[in-house]
Every structure is written in structure tokens, then in C-alpha cells.
Amino acid sequence: MRSANESPRTPLPGIPVRGSTTGRPMMAALDLLGQRWTLRVIWELQQEPVGFRELRRRADTMSSSVLADRLRRLTEAGIVQTDQDGRYALTELGRGLGPALEPLRTWARRWADSSPPASQ
């Protein structure tokens, strides 16, 4: 049993994850990428390596502890690495998510164009 301070294990293929006792790769990916703020971190790293403070600034209301946890998990999963200057960057595997996310970006634009303006 985990202590209150111990975070859950990073979802990885082949290891049981939420929704799959077998750890099928797609289920592990959905578990990892479905964690709040994870896709935002990946999105912010698409263009260039970024330091922790800059990532925190770009992420609006994400707390430093959540950002640190997401970066740790993404690093453990082989999606993010630190460069020689200590900035966070996507690995080759992580960069492969860009083309996978493009259809979602296209859909989000269509959704925004077809939705009524948000009330404030």
C-alpha cells in the first residue's frame, strides 16, 4: 500500500494501469496522456526545449508540484528528457506525438468555429 506522500507509478506499457490489468500499450498511453496537464506540457515542448520556470509561466494555473510530477512521469516514460542546459525537451518518441495530436488540433479548431461564443 502506498503512503499518502507516495505518488502512483508512471503508466508504462506492459504494466497494469488504470483500465487495463494487462498494461496494453494503448491503455498505458491513455492513462499517461489522460492525466491532467500532461498534454499541455507536451504541447508546450513541441517547438523548443524550455526551462522549468518558463514552462510554469506558460502553463497558467498549473502548480509547480504538478508540473514537476508531470515532467518526472514523462521523463520516466521516455517522452521528455533534459538537455545539456537543464531545459526540458521532447525525446524522439515524444516528438512522435506531434503528428498524433494534429488531428485533435484540427478538430478543436472546427469545434471552436462551430460553437457559439462563450459567455463570460
C-alpha positions as a printed Julia matrix, in Angstrom:
120×3 Matrix{Float64}:
   0.0    0.0     0.0
   1.26   3.49   -0.86
   1.76   6.18    1.72
  -0.1    9.47    1.32
   3.07  11.16    0.06
   3.99   8.48   -2.48
   2.74   9.17   -5.99
   1.32   6.4    -8.17
   3.61   4.58  -10.58
   4.15   6.1   -14.03
   1.93   4.32  -16.57
   4.08   2.22  -18.91
   3.23  -0.45  -21.49
   3.23  -3.97  -20.08
   2.44  -2.86  -16.53
  -1.14  -2.84  -15.19
  -2.6    0.67  -15.48
  -5.99   2.28  -14.89
  -8.41   0.49  -17.18
  -6.15  -2.47  -18.01
  -4.78  -5.26  -15.89
  -2.52  -6.29  -18.78
  -0.96  -2.89  -19.45
  -1.77  -2.92  -23.15
   0.22  -0.12  -24.83
  -2.86   1.9   -25.82
  -4.28   1.71  -22.3
  -0.93   2.79  -20.82
  -0.81   5.71  -23.28
  -4.37   6.76  -22.41
  -3.57   6.56  -18.7
  -0.4    8.63  -19.04
  -1.69  11.2   -21.53
  -5.05  11.44  -19.77
  -3.52  12.82  -16.59
  -4.4   16.46  -16.11
  -1.84  18.87  -17.62
   0.21  16.14  -19.31
  -0.82  17.01  -22.85
  -0.3   20.7   -22.08
   3.31  20.03  -21.07
   3.89  18.04  -24.26
   2.26  20.8   -26.31
   4.5   23.48  -24.78
   7.63  21.44  -25.54
   6.76  20.91  -29.22
   8.62  23.95  -30.54
  11.75  24.1   -28.4
  13.36  23.0   -25.14
  12.07  25.03  -22.2
  13.24  25.53  -18.63
  11.06  24.76  -15.63
  10.23  28.4   -14.84
   9.25  29.16  -18.42
   7.1   26.03  -18.58
   5.44  27.07  -15.34
   4.77  30.56  -16.74
   3.26  29.16  -19.94
   1.05  26.73  -18.07
  -1.08  29.42  -16.44
  -2.56  27.91  -13.28
  -0.61  24.64  -13.06
   1.15  24.39   -9.71
   4.9   23.83   -9.53
   4.4   20.49   -7.78
   2.06  19.21  -10.5
   4.44  20.4   -13.22
   7.35  18.65  -11.51
   5.29  15.46  -11.23
   4.23  15.54  -14.89
   7.8   16.16  -16.04
   9.02  13.27  -13.88
   6.4   10.91  -15.27
   7.03  11.97  -18.87
  10.77  11.52  -18.32
  10.24   8.05  -16.82
   8.06   7.18  -19.82
  10.82   8.25  -22.25
   8.81  11.14  -23.7
  10.76  14.03  -22.14
  14.44  14.49  -21.34
  16.62  17.31  -20.08
  19.18  18.82  -22.4
  22.73  19.91  -21.57
  21.41  23.27  -20.33
  18.89  21.66  -17.98
  15.91  22.54  -20.16
  13.15  20.05  -20.84
  12.81  18.72  -24.37
  10.82  16.04  -26.12
  12.69  12.86  -26.98
  12.34  11.32  -30.43
   9.46   9.27  -29.03
   7.9   12.43  -27.6
   8.25  14.31  -30.88
   6.28  11.49  -32.47
   3.26  12.67  -30.52
   3.11  15.88  -32.59
   1.67  14.24  -35.7
  -0.61  12.14  -33.5
  -2.02  15.29  -31.85
  -2.53  17.21  -35.1
  -5.97  15.68  -35.82
  -7.07  16.77  -32.33
  -5.85  20.3   -33.04
  -7.77  20.34  -36.33
 -10.9   19.05  -34.61
 -10.55  21.66  -31.82
 -10.44  24.46  -34.41
 -13.58  23.14  -36.11
 -15.25  22.83  -32.74
 -14.34  26.42  -31.85
 -15.59  27.69  -35.21
 -18.93  25.9   -34.84
 -19.56  26.71  -31.18
 -21.43  29.79  -30.0
 -19.24  32.4   -28.29
 -18.57  31.56  -24.67
 -20.42  33.74  -22.21
 -18.33  35.46  -19.61
